[in-house]
């Protein structure tokens, strides 16, 4: 880009215009009449220009500098324009997608400033001693002693921690490495140690951990005012106050821990905790029972809501519902014999409660499930030292911490495991010797599940069809057996023809039904 010539710069144009105006006034002063008249004229012109025209122009054009609508805001912009003319203004900063857009050194300026935040950003400001304001998207004016303390992105964020693509964390360092190779090796080892953990039998595992999260705020919908990414002042304040200094950093370094680094660090701690409960063989072997579900505590009603909830009463509507229920029971007894009802109730009582999926899990699946639960649920199951579910439950400190920081976790996963070369060979050899048995076991399991699902589907279809026929009989209330048979045939014919898939598979049966109906003279 070509450099701007000096005569094209704004200061040069202003300087030339000032010299020209000064020359005109000097000419008018010395060559146009008496000195007193000229002095009065010049004084009046300066008064009108400096105290009336110039402030009015600045106030008018201030509305075009930033997207503002209020007269008070125009006045603040005008004040900052005056300060800018004398280099006494503070920082003028635009925040886009949670990042500063500024000129070099802009944040270090003293004096009243202005912040313009896009719809995906929030900012926390501070004085020398405390936080001051928690700013939502829009235009905001800062005081002389006000600085940016933290910038909060309202986007959904995904953080990846662990080895990068192409890293070989277990490879030894080359002999006689160059300076660049030493730096690269140190970076790989730093990423390795960030997520490295040990199994119960002492095997090091290095994973890739992905965490997706955002500020716990509800986005504005439809015609609602506010950010479409969601802004909540309390959540922003919690996130900003949760920032700190790394305890492992040296006093002279004072490493800053941003608000959005917390979820990944918590996920790493949980990964290390749960991996230590399992052996290497359990990590990929589907030999563990699935975990149970823990009911989550509901939100506590507010005091005014609790007062508005009166005691439950069995009144007029309860009596009506009881009468309706009695009518249905009487009608059911007329349609179904008593011994059938007794048999149905007996089957229902003998049938065990619906169970959770009993398919086995690998330790890696259990670890992923537990990390996700500890970061997204208030109450979680308890695992013993061997990774098996114990009795009772516990409250998640990690979920509490994230909630106190104003964060909401969308997903978390552990994948892409790295092992030393010897361990990888051991895993491959074991897989080679067991893959056929595992494949046969999976095939047998799938066939069993298919048979169970087919039987359940067939039974449900029969029940639905019987219910449809019983409703048709109940609606028509036939006088004799012949009329009842006609109704059953017609309803069956209608159901089959309304289902394309069923019609294609029962062409012969449909023709038989048609012949029977024609024979009966329907």
Phi and psi in degrees as a GROMACS rama.xvg file:
@    title "Ramachandran Plot"
@    xaxis  label "Phi"
@    yaxis  label "Psi"
@TYPE xy
-69.6659  144.526  UNK-2
-73.019  138.994  UNK-3
-71.8154  129.368  UNK-4
-70.0542  155.37  UNK-5
-63.6114  -33.8424  UNK-6
-76.7987  -5.67936  UNK-7
-98.0521  -4.27946  UNK-8
-81.7078  149.049  UNK-9
-58.7426  -38.3221  UNK-10
-64.0987  -34.1195  UNK-11
-69.1996  -42.0662  UNK-12
-62.2642  -43.4828  UNK-13
-63.5098  -39.5142  UNK-14
-63.6123  -44.3585  UNK-15
-63.8478  -43.9595  UNK-16
-63.2645  -38.5429  UNK-17
-63.5329  -43.6088  UNK-18
-62.2282  -41.2315  UNK-19
-63.4981  -45.9138  UNK-20
-64.9232  -39.6895  UNK-21
-62.2023  -40.1948  UNK-22
-63.3965  -40.5632  UNK-23
-63.1409  -43.2707  UNK-24
-66.9319  -39.5524  UNK-25
-64.2908  -39.6672  UNK-26
-63.5573  -44.1651  UNK-27
-65.6167  -33.3093  UNK-28
-70.5466  -41.8039  UNK-29
-91.612  -24.8834  UNK-30
-120.773  1.081  UNK-31
-121.924  67.94  UNK-32
90.9049  -161.241  UNK-33
-71.6674  154.99  UNK-34
-69.806  -36.7308  UNK-35
-63.8292  -44.8438  UNK-36
-62.9142  -39.3223  UNK-37
-67.7897  -40.1393  UNK-38
-64.2373  -43.0849  UNK-39
-62.797  -41.8941  UNK-40
-63.5279  -44.1493  UNK-41
-65.7397  -42.0115  UNK-42
-61.598  -42.424  UNK-43
-64.076  -43.0314  UNK-44
-61.904  -43.1557  UNK-45
-64.8273  -39.0787  UNK-46
-61.7369  -47.6891  UNK-47
-65.1905  -41.5728  UNK-48
-71.0358  -47.7682  UNK-49
-79.7049  -35.5468  UNK-50
-102.378  -12.983  UNK-51
-122.785  -62.0256  UNK-52
-68.2995  -48.5655  UNK-53
-64.378  -47.9998  UNK-54
-61.1742  -37.3708  UNK-55
-64.9231  -41.0843  UNK-56
-65.8811  -42.3772  UNK-57
-62.7911  -43.1625  UNK-58
-64.7186  -37.3162  UNK-59
-69.3887  -46.8944  UNK-60
-78.4003  -10.8646  UNK-61
-63.1628  -30.109  UNK-62
-68.9188  -16.4022  UNK-63
-95.3455  -6.05384  UNK-64
-75.8065  -43.7185  UNK-65
-136.498  158.085  UNK-66
-74.8206  83.7262  UNK-67
-123.96  165.073  UNK-68
-134.858  -18.5753  UNK-69
-96.529  147.4  UNK-70
-63.7826  -35.6363  UNK-71
-62.5223  -39.3871  UNK-72
-68.5998  -37.0861  UNK-73
-61.6203  -39.0326  UNK-74
-63.3569  -39.2759  UNK-75
-66.3483  -39.2243  UNK-76
-65.3459  -40.795  UNK-77
-59.5919  -42.4574  UNK-78
-59.9435  -40.7851  UNK-79
-73.4759  -28.282  UNK-80
-67.6005  -39.6212  UNK-81
-63.3912  -43.2977  UNK-82
-64.1519  -35.9504  UNK-83
-63.4973  -34.5623  UNK-84
-64.4869  -28.429  UNK-85
-108.287  14.4269  UNK-86
59.133  36.0475  UNK-87
-112.88  12.1493  UNK-88
-82.0555  162.132  UNK-89
-92.447  -163.734  UNK-90
-70.6633  139.277  UNK-91
-116.062  106.056  UNK-92
-128.619  138.978  UNK-93
-108.238  131.3  UNK-94
-111.465  117.444  UNK-95
-122.971  122.999  UNK-96
53.2063  38.9486  UNK-97
76.9264  15.9621  UNK-98
-128.526  144.565  UNK-99
-74.5104  136.575  UNK-100
-120.501  104.504  UNK-101
-152.523  162.995  UNK-102
-77.6365  159.53  UNK-103
-60.0139  128.065  UNK-104
79.9243  4.77493  UNK-105
-64.1637  -38.8266  UNK-106
-67.4979  -19.5634  UNK-107
-86.1857  -5.50445  UNK-108
-70.835  145.665  UNK-109
-97.7517  154.723  UNK-110
112.489  169.932  UNK-111
-61.6928  134.923  UNK-112
-130.804  -170.606  UNK-113
-141.767  140.487  UNK-114
-121.395  133.665  UNK-115
-120.473  112.05  UNK-116
-106.049  131.081  UNK-117
-75.7432  176.851  UNK-118
-69.7134  -9.07103  UNK-119
-109.038  18.5623  UNK-120
-135.587  149.811  UNK-121
-137.331  154.659  UNK-122
-135.83  141.653  UNK-123
-112.005  127.41  UNK-124
-107.385  163.461  UNK-125
-146.831  162.75  UNK-126
-102.486  -166.547  UNK-127
-71.4741  -15.7947  UNK-128
-122.462  -17.2476  UNK-129
-161.321  163.428  UNK-130
-66.4828  149.441  UNK-131
-118.508  -57.8371  UNK-132
-133.066  151.425  UNK-133
-119.907  101.225  UNK-134
-96.788  134.134  UNK-135
-90.442  172.91  UNK-136
-55.6109  138.71  UNK-137
138.876  -166.439  UNK-138
-101.19  131.084  UNK-139
-135.931  148.843  UNK-140
-111.84  131.855  UNK-141
-105.355  151.084  UNK-142
-84.0292  177.345  UNK-143
-63.0821  -38.3582  UNK-144
-94.8287  15.583  UNK-145
-104.22  129.476  UNK-146
-126.757  161.068  UNK-147
-77.2918  123.302  UNK-148
-95.4377  -38.9289  UNK-149
-156.598  146.578  UNK-150
-115.161  125.96  UNK-151
-112.184  120.247  UNK-152
-84.3559  131.322  UNK-153
-89.0235  -2.08167  UNK-154
-65.9946  156.908  UNK-155
-71.3113  125.723  UNK-156
-112.413  144.275  UNK-157
-122.849  120.789  UNK-158
-112.437  135.249  UNK-159
-115.845  128.639  UNK-160
-131.533  135.911  UNK-161
128.749  -171.196  UNK-162
-60.1387  145.898  UNK-163
-89.6152  167.426  UNK-164
-61.9322  129.516  UNK-165
95.9346  -11.5739  UNK-166
-70.1448  144.453  UNK-167
-126.852  82.3256  UNK-168
-65.1346  -22.2739  UNK-169
-96.3114  -1.30487  UNK-170
-73.8093  138.687  UNK-171
-73.1848  162.124  UNK-172
-72.9863  143.706  UNK-173
-65.6713  155.896  UNK-174
-76.5559  139.539  UNK-175
51.7217  56.3557  UNK-176
-73.4914  153.758  UNK-177
-77.0596  171.23  UNK-178
-61.4917  -39.8982  UNK-179
-66.4425  -39.27  UNK-180
-66.7149  -35.767  UNK-181
-64.7802  -42.3  UNK-182
-64.3618  -44.005  UNK-183
-63.9994  -41.874  UNK-184
-63.6253  -40.9556  UNK-185
-63.9043  -38.3898  UNK-186
-65.473  -41.8524  UNK-187
-63.0676  -43.7766  UNK-188
-67.8413  -32.6425  UNK-189
-65.5746  -42.4839  UNK-190
-65.7903  -34.4031  UNK-191
-64.9666  -48.3879  UNK-192
-70.1063  -21.2707  UNK-193
-62.5953  -35.0676  UNK-194
-121.537  2.8809  UNK-195
-63.3256  140.506  UNK-196
-149.034  163.683  UNK-197
-115.749  139.82  UNK-198
-77.3306  174.435  UNK-199
-64.2807  -27.2375  UNK-200
-98.6279  19.5806  UNK-201
81.06  26.787  UNK-202
-100.729  128.233  UNK-203
-78.9505  134.263  UNK-204
-129.08  132.663  UNK-205
-118.783  112.374  UNK-206
-104.554  176.825  UNK-207
-110.747  123.996  UNK-208
-112.631  127.814  UNK-209
-117.187  131.119  UNK-210
-128.576  129.802  UNK-211
-116.15  129.56  UNK-212
-156.272  171.663  UNK-213
-157.25  171.692  UNK-214
-64.7361  139.863  UNK-215
-77.3594  82.5784  UNK-216
-145.76  146.351  UNK-217
-90.2278  124.657  UNK-218
-65.7251  150.183  UNK-219
-70.533  140.583  UNK-220
-119.673  148.319  UNK-221
56.8043  -123.313  UNK-222
-90.6161  6.20198  UNK-223
-66.6763  144.774  UNK-224
-81.3233  147.665  UNK-225
127.334  178.816  UNK-226
-76.8289  138.174  UNK-227
-74.474  -8.02389  UNK-228
-95.1709  -13.4557  UNK-229
95.9269  121.863  UNK-230
-132.194  129.869  UNK-231
-136.165  119.784  UNK-232
-59.8109  -42.0766  UNK-233
-63.9287  -41.0863  UNK-234
-65.6422  -39.9012  UNK-235
-63.2263  -42.6953  UNK-236
-63.6106  -42.8938  UNK-237
-61.7286  -43.3004  UNK-238
-63.5194  -42.3729  UNK-239
-68.7268  -41.6793  UNK-240
-71.4756  -18.0757  UNK-241
-81.2757  -9.90271  UNK-242
-71.7691  155.663  UNK-243
-164.938  -158.478  UNK-244
-114.85  136.054  UNK-245
-62.8049  131.183  UNK-246
-69.0177  -23.0333  UNK-247
-87.5277  -6.85682  UNK-248
-78.5844  154.272  UNK-249
-74.7201  152.327  UNK-250
-57.055  -35.3965  UNK-251
-77.2464  -18.0592  UNK-252
-91.532  -42.8058  UNK-253
51.2677  63.5313  UNK-254
-67.8514  123.724  UNK-255
-81.9006  134.928  UNK-256
-107.837  108.579  UNK-257
-71.8595  162.128  UNK-258
-61.7007  -33.149  UNK-259
-88.4544  5.27206  UNK-260
-88.2496  -17.0526  UNK-261
-61.9766  -46.5722  UNK-262
-57.4451  -43.3291  UNK-263
-66.2031  -38.6397  UNK-264
-65.7957  -39.2003  UNK-265
-65.1413  -41.7636  UNK-266
-61.2904  -38.601  UNK-267
-64.8588  -44.2906  UNK-268
-60.5793  -42.1111  UNK-269
-67.2452  -38.214  UNK-270
-58.9954  -45.1939  UNK-271
-66.3424  -38.6258  UNK-272
-62.976  -46.8211  UNK-273
-80.5688  -32.517  UNK-274
-63.3062  -33.5478  UNK-275
-66.4069  -9.57391  UNK-276
-90.3556  -9.8959  UNK-277
-125.096  155.974  UNK-278
-90.9102  170.614  UNK-279
-63.3221  -40.7121  UNK-280
-63.559  -36.519  UNK-281
-70.8064  -20.561  UNK-282
-61.4445  -36.5479  UNK-283
-118.586  0.541727  UNK-284
-94.4393  124.997  UNK-285
-78.6773  77.5391  UNK-286
-127.595  3.30088  UNK-287
-105.987  144.514  UNK-288
-71.59  144.205  UNK-289
-66.1238  153.526  UNK-290
-81.2235  149.332  UNK-291
-80.733  170.452  UNK-292
-97.9667  142.749  UNK-293
-111.605  123.562  UNK-294
-59.7325  135.132  UNK-295
-91.6086  141.433  UNK-296
-65.5849  135.582  UNK-297
-81.5125  168.631  UNK-298
-65.6516  139.619  UNK-299
-77.8161  126.711  UNK-300
-62.928  146.597  UNK-301
-70.4712  164.131  UNK-302
-61.6593  -40.6897  UNK-303
-68.4991  -31.4947  UNK-304
-70.5934  -37.3215  UNK-305
-65.3039  -37.5872  UNK-306
-67.9208  -31.8199  UNK-307
-76.9767  -14.0691  UNK-308
-86.5622  109.71  UNK-309
-85.432  169.732  UNK-310
-67.3984  144.745  UNK-311
-68.5625  138.3  UNK-312
-130.364  141.7  UNK-313
-92.7712  96.6424  UNK-314
-109.741  -145.895  UNK-315
-61.7787  -42.6956  UNK-316
-68.5268  -33.5929  UNK-317
-63.9416  -38.4604  UNK-318
-66.5856  -39.6212  UNK-319
-62.3864  -45.2631  UNK-320
-61.5366  -36.5468  UNK-321
-65.349  -40.9657  UNK-322
-65.0064  -41.5583  UNK-323
-61.7459  -41.9872  UNK-324
-63.0706  -39.7535  UNK-325
-63.521  -39.3824  UNK-326
-62.3547  -43.5334  UNK-327
-63.3067  -41.2642  UNK-328
-64.673  -40.9885  UNK-329
-63.2824  -41.5681  UNK-330
-66.4863  -37.0702  UNK-331
-65.3697  -39.3505  UNK-332
-65.429  -30.906  UNK-333
-71.3502  -33.9746  UNK-334
-84.0088  -31.7372  UNK-335
-120.74  132.407  UNK-336
-60.9138  154.509  UNK-337
-63.3062  -37.2379  UNK-338
-67.6499  -29.07  UNK-339
-71.0116  -39.63  UNK-340
-62.7307  -42.27  UNK-341
-62.7189  -40.1794  UNK-342
-65.1205  -41.379  UNK-343
-63.0476  -43.9258  UNK-344
-64.485  -37.0552  UNK-345
-65.2378  -42.891  UNK-346
-63.386  -39.3302  UNK-347
-66.4429  -37.2078  UNK-348
-73.0903  -32.5664  UNK-349
-77.292  -23.8859  UNK-350
-70.9838  126.374  UNK-351
-67.3403  157.741  UNK-352
-62.0787  151.405  UNK-353
-60.939  127.169  UNK-354
-97.5195  158.506  UNK-355
-73.8118  169.734  UNK-356
-60.1863  119.14  UNK-357
-90.0618  4.67185  UNK-358
-65.8821  144.976  UNK-359
-72.1883  159.453  UNK-360
-123.306  153.831  UNK-361
-86.987  162.578  UNK-362
-63.7687  -33.8592  UNK-363
-63.5736  -38.6879  UNK-364
-65.9298  -41.3723  UNK-365
-63.7577  -41.6183  UNK-366
-62.0604  -46.31  UNK-367
-60.1263  -42.3203  UNK-368
-64.4894  -42.3687  UNK-369
-70.3908  -39.6595  UNK-370
-62.0671  -43.9456  UNK-371
-62.9062  -41.5678  UNK-372
-66.7804  -42.9323  UNK-373
-66.2512  -22.6894  UNK-374
-99.8982  -9.97135  UNK-375
-126.96  -6.02067  UNK-376
-126.929  146.463  UNK-377
-75.2839  -36.4835  UNK-378
-119.926  136.407  UNK-379
-136.846  163.305  UNK-380
-72.267  165.827  UNK-381
-109.763  133.209  UNK-382
-108.472  141.714  UNK-383
-80.8722  -172.187  UNK-384
-67.9691  -17.3035  UNK-385
-103.166  10.528  UNK-386
81.2058  14.3073  UNK-387
-97.3888  148.622  UNK-388
-68.273  129.337  UNK-389
-101.146  175.569  UNK-390
-74.1151  151.345  UNK-391
83.2185  -167.567  UNK-392
-148.378  171.952  UNK-393
-141.067  158.684  UNK-394
-88.3539  140.082  UNK-395
-83.188  116.517  UNK-396
-68.8221  -32.9971  UNK-397
-66.0032  -43.3826  UNK-398
-63.0545  -40.7195  UNK-399
-62.3601  -43.4698  UNK-400
-62.8648  -45.8013  UNK-401
-63.5028  -39.3584  UNK-402
-65.3708  -40.3666  UNK-403
-67.0205  -21.9153  UNK-404
-92.0871  2.37187  UNK-405
74.5815  27.3519  UNK-406
-113.01  148.077  UNK-407
-129.366  123.187  UNK-408
-87.4974  129.325  UNK-409
-91.9327  -44.3452  UNK-410
-158.24  155.421  UNK-411
-150.165  137.49  UNK-412
-146.462  148.928  UNK-413
-118.538  122.886  UNK-414
-154.231  -176.001  UNK-415
56.5693  52.7774  UNK-416
-72.3652  138.433  UNK-417
-110.358  139.645  UNK-418
-130.781  165.74  UNK-419
-68.1944  161.905  UNK-420
-60.1984  -40.1956  UNK-421
-64.051  -41.9323  UNK-422
-67.2295  -39.0797  UNK-423
-62.2196  -42.2531  UNK-424
-62.6259  -41.0405  UNK-425
-62.4789  -42.0825  UNK-426
-65.5673  -42.0748  UNK-427
-65.0839  -43.2077  UNK-428
-62.9842  -40.6792  UNK-429
-65.7874  -40.2493  UNK-430
-64.8839  -38.4931  UNK-431
-62.6941  -35.8262  UNK-432
-84.5256  -16.9697  UNK-433
-116.96  -1.27796  UNK-434
-66.9969  -35.1206  UNK-435
-66.381  -44.1799  UNK-436
-64.0178  -39.8665  UNK-437
-65.4103  -40.0109  UNK-438
-64.4602  -42.6277  UNK-439
-64.9846  -39.8805  UNK-440
-64.2097  -40.8088  UNK-441
-64.954  -40.6362  UNK-442
-63.9791  -42.659  UNK-443
-63.1249  -40.6849  UNK-444
-65.2692  -41.7364  UNK-445
-64.7929  -40.2868  UNK-446
-64.3289  -40.287  UNK-447
-63.9338  -44.051  UNK-448
-63.181  -39.3346  UNK-449
-62.4029  -42.762  UNK-450
-63.1631  -42.5367  UNK-451
-64.0699  -45.1913  UNK-452
-65.1581  -39.0154  UNK-453
-63.3995  -43.8649  UNK-454
-64.4492  -42.8335  UNK-455
-63.9765  -41.3043  UNK-456
-64.9171  -40.5336  UNK-457
-64.4294  -43.0055  UNK-458
-63.9401  -41.9013  UNK-459
-66.2619  -39.0564  UNK-460
-62.7014  -41.7823  UNK-461
-63.6595  -41.6343  UNK-462
-64.5337  -42.9111  UNK-463
-63.4224  -42.0567  UNK-464
-65.7665  -41.5931  UNK-465
-63.5901  -38.505  UNK-466
-65.434  -39.8845  UNK-467
-63.1585  -43.8489  UNK-468
-65.5445  -39.6416  UNK-469
-65.5388  -36.2884  UNK-470
-66.4735  -38.8258  UNK-471
-64.0408  -43.3334  UNK-472
-62.5213  -43.8226  UNK-473
-64.2703  -36.4858  UNK-474
-70.8001  -44.3753  UNK-475
-80.3966  -30.1798  UNK-476
52.574  65.9991  UNK-477
-64.6037  152.728  UNK-478
-83.193  -30.3241  UNK-479
-141.859  179.797  UNK-480
-66.7721  -39.8831  UNK-481
-60.3565  -43.4081  UNK-482
-65.0177  -38.0431  UNK-483
-64.0926  -40.7128  UNK-484
-63.2415  -41.8348  UNK-485
-59.9009  -43.86  UNK-486
-63.287  -42.6661  UNK-487
-62.2146  -43.6071  UNK-488
-64.4953  -44.1954  UNK-489
-63.6361  -43.4226  UNK-490
-66.0315  -40.9591  UNK-491
-62.649  -44.9511  UNK-492
-59.3957  -42.5692  UNK-493
-65.2748  -42.5621  UNK-494
-64.202  -42.0521  UNK-495
-66.2988  -45.3896  UNK-496
-71.4252  -20.4594  UNK-497
-84.6783  -6.60836  UNK-498
-115.664  108.174  UNK-499
-60.3625  -45.3193  UNK-500
-64.7807  -42.1689  UNK-501
-67.9291  -35.123  UNK-502
-66.3178  -37.8004  UNK-503
-66.9954  -29.1929  UNK-504
-91.8026  -10.5763  UNK-505
-127.73  41.0284  UNK-506
-61.0231  -46.1186  UNK-507
-63.2664  -43.0102  UNK-508
-64.1492  -37.8218  UNK-509
-64.714  -40.8727  UNK-510
-62.5977  -39.2144  UNK-511
-63.7867  -40.8205  UNK-512
-63.9127  -41.4367  UNK-513
-60.7637  -42.1404  UNK-514
-64.269  -41.1671  UNK-515
-64.1021  -42.5142  UNK-516
-63.1634  -42.7194  UNK-517
-64.4795  -39.7451  UNK-518
-63.7448  -34.2626  UNK-519
-81.2088  -4.98775  UNK-520
80.8163  26.9734  UNK-521
